Amino acid sequence: MDKPMSNLGFWGMSVVFRVRDFFLPRKRLLDEAGIAPGACVLDYGCGPGSYAIAAAELVGETGKVVALDIHPKAREAVQKKAAKRGLNNIETMCAADPSGVAAESVDVVLLYDTFHTLGDQDGVLKGLHRALTPDGVLSFSDHHVKEDDIVEKVTTGDLFELAEKGKYTYRFVKTANRV
């Protein structure tokens, strides 16, 4: 996610995701993330917004979703879907890293199908760690990363530890105030 894909590539990805979401609704994956009403969720690498929209419905009016992506079309897609559904609890950010997210302001980070594209994986994990509340959760899924490598890559910097492996996602918790 160091550089945005082409607009045509983004459009193609959006079409594929619509089909995927029909057969496996995103809420099914989000159940494993432990998103509660009133929570603040960061969807890092939100793409066309499948998870951001589902998360916004889960957090309700008192919660908030920050949908972050490097591609300007992602921001447009999420805003359009949110408006269509009457969701006012989504903030979009066009950025490559989470540095614009306030420290210790996020309860759950969604890092789905993005990790393999990151040039600075350690830097992004540090930024996500900074953004998470002390009891924050990193919900991780990336079918491009070998299952054996997921835990090693996320826990190597001693920022996160594995709390649970679900059917669809890994749930990591923030380790004590390391940066």
QUICOR-V783786 format. One record per backbone hydrogen bond with DSSP energy under -0.5 kcal/mol. NH is the residue of the N-H (numbers start at 0). CO is the residue of the C=O. If there is no record, write none. Layout:
<<NH,CO> <NH,CO>>
//
This chain:
<<1,116> <9,5> <10,6> <11,7> <12,8> <13,9> <14,10> <15,11> <16,12> <17,13> <18,14> <19,15> <20,16> <21,17> <22,18> <23,19> <27,24> <28,24> <28,25> <29,25> <30,26> <31,28> <32,29> <33,29> <33,30> <34,29> <37,58> <38,35> <40,38> <40,63> <41,107> <42,40> <42,65> <43,41> <43,109> <44,42> <44,67> <45,42> <45,67> <48,45> <52,48> <53,49> <54,50> <55,51> <56,52> <57,53> <58,54> <59,55> <62,59> <63,38> <64,88> <65,40> <66,64> <66,90> <67,42> <67,65> <68,92> <73,70> <74,70> <75,71> <76,72> <77,73> <78,74> <79,75> <80,76> <81,77> <82,78> <83,79> <84,80> <85,81> <85,82> <86,81> <87,85> <90,64> <92,66> <94,68> <94,92> <99,96> <100,97> <103,129> <104,101> <104,130> <105,130> <106,39> <107,39> <108,136> <109,41> <110,108> <110,138> <111,109> <112,140> <116,113> <117,113> <117,114> <120,118> <123,119> <124,120> <125,121> <126,122> <127,123> <128,124> <129,125> <130,126> <131,127> <132,105> <135,132> <136,106> <137,171> <138,108> <138,136> <139,137> <139,169> <140,110> <144,141> <148,145> <149,145> <150,146> <151,147> <152,148> <153,149> <154,150> <155,151> <157,154> <160,172> <162,170> <163,170> <165,163> <165,168> <169,139> <170,163> <171,137> <171,169> <172,160> <173,135> <174,158> <177,174>>
//
